[in-house]
Amino acid sequence: FVITNLEFFPKNNLVIFNRWGKKIFEKTGYQNDWNGGDHNDGTYFFILELNDNANTVHKGTLSILK
């Protein structure tokens, strides 16, 4: 899961949930190093907090296809 320009926000926090809302991944200082692990194909949801001066939060979906 790659997020462009993430290097400008080193204090970011990324949380990924499955479709039932169970947290499957969380990392502070995410560096585009999550590849889906051993999780099944499907749609997942993420919350990315940039922890910038504006307290920017991005929410969205991602798909795992193997």
C-alpha positions in Angstrom: 0.0 0.0 0.0 1.9 3.1 -1.3 0.9 6.6 -0.4 2.6 9.3 -2.4 4.5 12.2 -0.7 4.3 10.4 2.6 8.0 11.2 3.3 6.9 14.8 4.1 4.8 13.5 7.0 7.1 11.3 9.1 4.8 11.4 12.2 1.9 10.0 10.3 -0.3 7.2 11.7 -2.0 4.6 9.5 -4.7 2.2 10.6 -6.3 -0.4 8.3 -9.5 -2.3 9.1 -11.2 -5.3 7.5 -14.8 -5.1 6.3 -16.1 -6.0 9.8 -14.2 -3.1 11.4 -11.5 -5.2 13.0 -8.1 -3.5 13.1 -5.6 -5.5 11.1 -2.7 -3.1 10.9 -1.5 0.0 12.6 1.8 1.9 12.4 3.1 5.3 13.4 5.6 6.5 11.0 4.3 4.4 8.1 6.9 4.2 5.3 5.0 2.5 2.5 6.1 -0.9 3.7 2.8 -2.8 4.1 2.0 -5.4 1.3 -1.2 -6.8 2.6 0.5 -9.6 4.6 -1.5 -12.8 4.8 -4.9 -11.2 4.5 -7.4 -12.4 2.0 -8.5 -10.7 -1.2 -11.1 -8.0 -0.5 -11.8 -4.4 0.3 -10.3 -2.8 3.4 -10.6 0.6 5.0 -7.9 2.9 6.1 -7.5 6.0 8.2 -4.3 8.1 7.7 -3.5 10.8 10.1 -0.7 13.0 8.8 -0.1 14.7 12.2 0.7 18.0 10.4 -0.2 21.5 11.5 -3.7 21.2 10.1 -4.4 17.8 11.7 -5.2 16.3 8.3 -7.0 13.0 8.2 -7.6 10.9 5.0 -10.0 8.0 5.0 -10.6 5.6 2.2 -10.6 2.1 0.9 -8.0 -0.2 -0.6 -8.3 -3.6 -2.3 -6.1 -6.6 -1.8 -5.8 -8.7 -5.0 -3.5 -11.7 -5.0 
